[in-house]
Amino acid sequence: MNINASEVPSVYARLGVRTVVNARGMNTMAGGSLMPPAVLAAMSEAGAAFVDMGELNRRAGEHVARLLGVPAAHVTSGSAGGMLLAAAAVLAGEDPERIAQLPDTAGMAHELVIQRCTRIWYDQALRTAGARLVEVGTGAGCSERDVEAAIGPRAAALVHIVSPRLGEGGVPADRMASIAHRHGLPLIVDAASTLPPAAHLRRWLDQGADLVIYSGGKGIRGPQDTGLLLGRPDLVRAAAANAAPNAAIGRPCKVSKEAIVGLVTALELFLGADHDAEWARHLVDARTIVDAVAGLPGVRPSVEDDRSVWTAPTVLVAIDQEITGAISEDVARDLQGGEPSIMVRTFQGRLLMDTHCLREGEAAIVARRLREELERAATPPDRRAGAAKEVAKVHA
């Protein structure tokens, strides 16, 4: 989807907020992704009437389940909301007394076994429901024996986090599912940032997962505050029972009628999109950025285009500080502080530029600004100051 810079809503200017060129990718820090006009139109239409929110939640879930060919579905408030509801579902189920008791888990099985090597900052949402995370293995890996040994009488579920840029690591999801089921436990899989491809919407359920969580505001291009929870009907019903509009632990994770309709519309569009053509277009963008800095001393750019790992072609730039005088964090900061403001990430000491959210013409802008910042960092301070004085004279 291409949006001209002149079409940027003036509300940001009124608030004193700069718009940015999003080279971070489908990332919450940059506002997720941009919703197609059809999604915005559906949300506007949904806002023109009142509905029974319980019925809307239920009907939307049924529709999504039919679209995807999965047992059951529920729209959540982002993937973090999906984590909280998944945890609440395995802790309290549909029992009204237990639902009211959360996050107090006295008398309940409340331990979630999780591999240390797959953990992310956002799994705090699991603990919000009252669960205790039982970490197994090390940061480098984990064995099936480690997982088995951690399952005790208070275990409520196993959890597997899919981290595309770090690999699945440790025990893979299908083996985690086998272990969980051997102990009569469900497996929760967080696959928030794995779309596209569309096939991933069924991948982990097909591997045996009982609940799978996705972000709705990233690759699906729905509202940023939506997500999907897919899986076993009984557990999806339990998640809904612990969610808004009910008075439960998930009440703060409310999803508006407009956002629910927006996500359903975005999902329909996502399933009909040509993701191969989209990938090819973003690959051209990635190569444009790499070509702009490939010859600079101490700079080693590369394109990562393994579709089993990345959701879009990605540029990684290694910077030799001794040669360039720069470090990736400083370059990222300067890119965001410059004009136009460009948001990027750092990853394992390198600059990371995800091309998924670049609009038409923006790859060339990123390429130019990146080269400028790297050349500026390599300029000795005395020469930099002299150049600034010359510019000042010209404008005097």
C-alpha positions in Angstrom: 0.0 0.0 0.0 1.5 3.4 -1.0 0.6 6.6 0.8 1.9 9.9 -0.3 3.6 12.0 2.3 1.1 14.8 1.6 -1.7 12.5 2.8 -0.3 12.2 6.4 -3.0 13.3 8.8 -2.5 16.7 10.3 -3.4 15.4 13.7 0.2 14.5 14.3 1.3 18.1 13.5 -1.3 19.4 15.9 0.2 17.1 18.6 3.7 18.1 17.8 4.6 14.5 16.8 6.9 13.8 13.9 6.0 11.1 11.4 8.8 8.7 10.5 10.0 6.5 7.7 9.5 3.1 9.2 12.5 0.9 8.5 12.0 -1.0 11.7 9.4 -3.2 10.1 6.1 -4.3 11.6 7.0 -3.2 15.0 4.9 -1.8 17.9 7.5 1.0 18.5 6.7 2.4 15.1 3.0 1.8 15.2 2.8 -1.6 13.7 1.8 -1.5 10.0 -0.5 0.7 7.9 -4.1 -0.5 7.5 -5.5 -0.7 4.0 -8.3 1.7 3.1 -10.9 -1.1 3.1 -10.0 -1.9 6.7 -10.4 1.8 7.8 -13.7 1.9 5.9 -15.0 -1.2 7.7 -13.9 0.2 11.1 -15.8 3.5 10.3 -18.9 1.5 9.3 -18.7 -0.6 12.5 -18.6 2.6 14.6 -22.0 3.7 13.3 -24.0 1.2 15.4 -24.3 -0.6 18.7 -23.9 -4.3 19.1 -23.9 -7.0 21.8 -20.2 -7.3 22.3 -20.5 -10.9 23.5 -22.3 -11.8 20.3 -19.8 -9.9 18.1 -16.8 -11.6 19.8 -18.4 -15.0 19.2 -19.5 -14.5 15.6 -16.2 -12.9 14.7 -14.3 -15.9 16.2 -16.5 -18.4 14.3 -16.0 -16.5 11.0 -12.2 -16.4 11.5 -12.1 -20.1 12.4 -14.0 -20.9 9.1 -11.7 -18.7 7.1 -8.6 -20.4 8.4 -9.9 -23.9 8.8 -9.0 -24.1 12.5 -11.1 -25.4 15.4 -11.8 -22.1 17.1 -10.7 -18.5 17.2 -10.9 -15.4 19.4 -9.9 -11.8 18.7 -7.6 -10.4 21.4 -6.0 -7.1 22.3 -2.8 -7.7 20.5 -0.5 -10.7 21.0 0.2 -9.6 24.6 -3.5 -9.8 25.3 -3.5 -13.2 23.7 -0.8 -14.3 26.1 -2.7 -13.1 29.1 -5.9 -14.8 28.0 -4.1 -18.0 27.0 -2.6 -18.2 30.5 -6.0 -17.4 32.1 -7.6 -20.2 30.1 -5.3 -22.9 31.3 -5.3 -21.6 34.9 -9.0 -21.0 35.5 -10.8 -22.5 32.5 -14.5 -21.6 32.4 -15.0 -21.9 36.1 -16.7 -18.7 37.4 -15.1 -18.9 40.8 -11.6 -19.4 39.5 -12.1 -16.7 36.9 -13.0 -14.3 39.7 -10.1 -15.4 41.8 -7.3 -14.6 39.3 -4.6 -13.5 39.5 -4.7 -15.3 42.9 -3.9 -18.9 41.9 -4.2 -20.6 45.3 -5.5 -24.1 44.9 -4.8 -24.1 41.1 -2.2 -25.6 38.9 -0.3 -22.4 37.9 3.1 -23.2 36.6 3.9 -22.6 32.9 7.1 -24.4 31.7 9.1 -22.3 29.3 12.5 -22.6 27.7 15.0 -19.9 28.6 16.4 -19.8 25.1 13.1 -18.7 23.6 12.0 -16.2 26.2 11.1 -12.6 25.3 10.4 -9.5 27.3 6.7 -9.7 26.6 6.1 -13.0 28.2 5.4 -10.9 31.4 1.8 -11.0 30.0 1.6 -14.7 31.0 2.5 -13.8 34.6 -0.1 -11.0 34.6 -2.8 -13.7 34.8 -1.2 -15.2 37.9 1.0 -17.8 36.3 4.5 -18.7 37.5 7.0 -19.3 34.7 9.3 -22.3 35.3 12.3 -21.6 33.2 14.3 -24.6 31.8 17.6 -25.0 30.0 20.0 -22.2 29.3 20.2 -19.1 27.1 22.0 -21.3 24.5 19.6 -24.2 24.4 17.4 -26.8 26.1 16.8 -30.5 25.9 13.7 -32.6 26.1 15.0 -34.1 29.4 15.2 -30.5 30.8 11.5 -29.9 29.9 10.3 -33.3 31.3 12.2 -32.7 34.6 10.4 -29.4 35.1 6.9 -30.7 34.9 5.4 -31.2 38.3 2.0 -31.4 40.0 1.4 -27.7 39.7 2.1 -27.5 36.0 -0.8 -26.0 34.0 0.8 -25.9 30.5 3.9 -25.7 28.4 4.8 -22.5 26.5 6.8 -22.2 23.3 7.9 -18.8 22.0 8.6 -18.6 18.2 11.4 -15.9 17.8 12.0 -15.8 14.0 15.2 -13.8 14.2 16.7 -16.0 16.9 15.6 -19.4 15.4 13.3 -21.7 17.3 16.2 -23.0 19.5 16.1 -25.7 22.1 13.2 -28.1 21.8 11.0 -27.4 18.7 7.3 -26.8 19.0 6.2 -30.3 17.7 8.3 -32.0 20.4 7.1 -29.6 23.0 3.5 -30.6 22.0 4.4 -34.3 22.4 5.8 -33.7 25.8 2.9 -31.6 26.9 0.3 -34.1 25.7 2.2 -37.0 27.3 1.6 -35.3 30.6 -2.0 -34.3 29.9 -1.1 -30.6 29.5 -1.8 -28.1 26.7 0.9 -26.3 24.7 0.7 -22.5 24.2 2.6 -21.2 21.2 3.3 -17.5 20.8 3.9 -16.8 17.1 3.1 -13.1 17.1 5.6 -11.9 14.5 5.6 -14.8 12.0 3.2 -13.5 9.3 3.4 -13.6 6.3 3.3 -16.3 5.0 -0.3 -17.1 5.5 0.5 -20.8 6.0 1.9 -19.9 9.4 -1.7 -19.4 10.6 -2.0 -23.2 10.7 1.6 -24.3 11.1 1.8 -24.7 14.9 -1.7 -26.1 15.3 -0.7 -28.7 12.7 2.3 -29.5 14.9 0.2 -30.2 17.9 -0.1 -26.8 19.7 -3.4 -26.3 21.6 -3.4 -22.5 21.6 -1.5 -20.2 19.2 -1.2 -16.5 19.5 -0.7 -13.9 16.6 -0.4 -10.2 16.3 -3.2 -8.6 14.3 -1.4 -5.3 13.7 1.7 -6.6 12.0 1.7 -8.8 8.9 -2.1 -9.0 8.8 -2.2 -5.2 8.7 -5.2 -4.9 11.0 -5.6 -2.5 13.9 -2.4 -2.4 16.1 -4.4 -3.2 19.2 -5.7 -6.6 17.9 -4.5 -10.2 17.8 -5.7 -13.7 17.3 -5.9 -16.7 19.6 -6.5 -19.9 17.7 -6.9 -23.5 18.9 -8.9 -26.0 20.9 -12.5 -25.0 21.3 -12.6 -25.6 25.0 -9.6 -23.4 25.6 -10.7 -20.7 23.3 -14.1 -20.6 25.1 -12.2 -20.4 28.4 -10.1 -17.5 27.1 -13.3 -15.7 26.0 -14.8 -16.3 29.5 -11.7 -14.6 31.0 -11.9 -11.7 28.6 -13.9 -8.4 28.1 -16.7 -7.6 28.2 -16.8 -9.9 31.2 -15.6 -8.8 34.6 -12.5 -10.9 34.6 -8.7 -10.7 34.5 -8.8 -9.8 30.8 -11.3 -7.0 31.2 -8.5 -4.3 30.7 -7.6 -6.0 27.4 -10.7 -4.7 25.7 -11.1 -4.9 21.9 -13.5 -2.4 20.4 -16.2 -3.3 18.0 -14.4 -1.2 15.4 -11.1 -3.1 15.9 -12.8 -6.5 15.8 -14.4 -5.7 12.5 -11.2 -4.2 11.2 -9.1 -7.3 12.0 -11.6 -9.6 10.3 -11.5 -7.4 7.2 -7.7 -7.2 7.3 -7.5 -11.0 7.6 -9.7 -11.5 4.6 -7.5 -9.2 2.6 -4.3 -10.9 3.9 -5.5 -14.3 2.8 -6.1 -13.0 -0.7 -2.8 -11.1 -1.0 0.1 -12.0 -3.3 2.8 -12.4 -0.7 5.4 -13.6 -3.3 5.0 -10.3 -5.3 5.2 -8.3 -2.0 8.4 -10.2 -1.1 10.0 -9.5 -4.5 9.2 -5.8 -4.2 10.7 -5.5 -0.7 13.8 -7.4 -1.9 14.5 -4.7 -4.5 14.2 -2.1 -1.6 16.7 -4.1 0.5 19.2 -4.2 -2.3 18.8 -0.5 -2.9 19.9 0.1 0.7 22.8 -2.3 0.6 24.1 -1.0 -2.7 24.3 2.6 -1.2 26.7 1.7 1.5 28.5 -1.4 0.2 31.7 0.4 -0.7 32.2 2.3 2.5 35.3 1.3 4.6 34.5 -0.7 7.7 30.9 -1.2 6.6 29.6 -4.7 5.8 26.0 -4.7 4.6 24.1 -7.9 3.7 20.5 -8.9 2.7 18.9 -11.6 4.7 16.3 -13.2 2.6 15.6 -16.6 4.1 11.8 -16.8 4.1 11.8 -19.5 6.7 13.2 -16.9 9.2 12.3 -13.4 8.1 8.8 -12.0 7.3 10.4 -9.6 4.8 13.8 -9.1 3.2 16.0 -7.5 5.8 19.2 -5.5 5.7 21.9 -6.1 8.3 24.8 -3.7 8.5 27.9 -4.5 10.5 30.0 -1.5 11.4 33.6 -1.7 12.4 34.0 1.0 15.1 37.8 1.2 14.7 37.6 2.0 11.0 34.4 4.1 10.9 34.3 5.7 14.4 30.7 4.7 14.7 28.6 2.2 16.5 25.2 0.9 15.4 23.3 2.4 18.3 24.6 5.9 17.6 23.8 5.6 13.9 20.3 4.4 14.7 19.8 7.4 17.0 21.1 9.8 14.4 18.9 8.4 11.7 15.8 8.9 13.9 16.9 12.4 15.0 17.6 13.6 11.4 15.3 14.8 8.6 13.4 12.8 7.6 13.2 10.8 10.8 14.0 7.1 10.1 13.4 4.4 12.6 15.6 1.3 12.5 16.7 -1.3 15.0 19.9 -2.8 16.2 20.3 -6.6 16.3 23.3 -8.5 17.7 25.5 -5.4 17.4 24.4 -4.6 13.8 21.9 -2.1 12.3 18.7 -3.9 11.1 16.4 -2.4 8.5 13.2 -4.4 7.8 11.8 -3.4 4.4 8.2 -4.6 5.0 6.8 -1.2 5.9 8.7 1.0 3.4 6.5 2.9 1.0 7.2 3.8 -2.6 10.4 5.8 -2.8 11.4 5.4 0.8 14.1 2.8 0.2 16.1 5.4 -1.7 15.6 7.9 1.2 16.8 5.3 3.8 19.8 4.5 1.5 20.8 8.1 1.2 20.4 9.0 4.8 22.3 5.8 6.0 25.2 6.6 3.8 25.3 10.2 5.0 25.3 9.2 8.6 28.0 6.6 8.1 30.2 9.1 6.2 29.6 11.8 8.8 30.6 9.4 11.6 33.8 8.7 9.7 34.7 12.4 9.3 37.3 13.6 11.9 35.7 16.1 14.4 37.9 19.0 13.3 37.0 18.6 9.6 33.3 18.2 10.6 33.4 21.5 12.5 35.1 23.2 9.6 32.4 22.0 7.2 29.7 23.3 9.5 31.3 26.7 9.5 31.4 26.8 5.7 27.8 25.9 5.6 27.0 28.7 8.1 28.8 31.2 5.9 26.8 30.3 2.9 23.6 30.8 4.8 24.7 34.0 6.5 
